[in-house]
């Protein structure tokens, strides 16, 4: 059999492999539709009639520097910074450092640490404040922000499952204790 005929099946395999979509190149994008609903997709947001959600101001892990050295998160911005840094860095202890543990039993603490460990293992998309429910029972998440200012009652951590485009959502309540902001389950 001539050499060129032996290489023909190999050439066909190479051509087929080059046409196969590159799974590693697929990237999940968070798009926001005009009605404020988030859509997770690997397509361009414009194809869905939506706009791309802007990335967080710092996509890199900020290292061990804390927003509130030697203390607690005195404002929500510091709390969000700590949570973002902990999740981006996969640091369950750092996330546990902003959790309100007061009055929790040992078994309850173990359950919370397991939950926090699962949260830091998933890629972070964003952390969204959850606003109090309106008088007419509307959803508490306001997007875009209205002119009425109020304090959030919770933080919703938007993530994707590891190695997937499937969205995952965890909601932590907010608690102010001795002048500091904490999350709780």
Residue pairs with C-beta under 8 A, 6 or more apart in sequence:
26 42
26 165
27 42
28 40
28 41
28 42
28 125
28 160
28 165
29 40
29 41
29 42
29 43
29 44
29 45
29 52
29 53
30 38
30 39
30 40
30 52
30 53
30 125
30 126
30 158
31 38
31 39
31 40
31 41
31 45
31 48
31 50
31 51
31 52
31 53
32 38
32 39
32 45
32 50
32 51
32 52
32 53
32 143
33 39
33 48
33 49
33 50
34 49
34 50
36 143
36 144
38 53
38 158
38 167
39 45
39 48
39 50
40 125
40 160
40 165
40 166
40 167
41 48
41 165
42 165
45 51
45 52
53 125
53 126
56 84
56 126
58 84
59 88
60 88
61 85
61 88
61 89
62 81
62 85
62 88
66 82
67 73
67 77
67 78
67 81
67 82
68 74
68 78
68 82
71 180
72 98
72 178
72 179
72 180
72 181
72 182
73 79
73 81
73 82
73 98
73 180
73 181
73 182
74 179
74 180
74 181
75 181
76 129
76 152
76 174
76 181
78 181
79 98
79 155
79 174
79 181
79 182
79 183
80 127
80 155
82 94
82 95
82 97
82 98
83 95
83 98
83 127
83 155
83 157
83 183
84 124
84 127
85 91
85 94
86 92
86 94
86 95
86 97
86 98
86 120
87 95
87 119
87 120
87 122
87 124
87 157
87 159
88 124
89 120
90 120
90 121
91 120
92 113
92 116
92 117
92 120
95 116
95 119
95 120
96 112
96 113
96 116
98 181
98 182
98 183
99 112
99 116
99 182
99 183
99 184
100 175
100 177
100 182
100 183
100 184
101 109
101 112
102 177
104 112
112 185
115 170
115 185
119 157
119 159
119 170
121 162
122 159
122 160
122 161
122 162
122 168
123 159
123 160
123 162
124 157
124 158
124 159
125 158
125 159
125 160
125 167
126 158
127 155
127 156
127 157
127 158
128 141
128 143
128 155
128 156
128 158
129 141
129 152
129 154
129 155
129 156
130 140
130 141
130 152
130 153
130 154
130 155
130 156
130 171
131 140
131 141
131 142
131 150
131 152
131 153
132 140
132 150
132 151
132 153
133 139
133 140
134 140
140 153
140 154
141 156
151 174
152 174
153 173
153 174
154 171
154 172
154 173
154 174
155 171
155 172
155 174
155 183
156 169
156 170
156 171
157 169
157 170
157 171
157 172
158 167
158 168
158 169
159 167
159 168
159 169
159 170
160 166
160 167
160 168
161 167
161 168
172 183
172 184
172 185
173 183
173 184
173 185
174 181
174 182
174 183
174 184
175 181
175 182
175 183
175 184
176 182
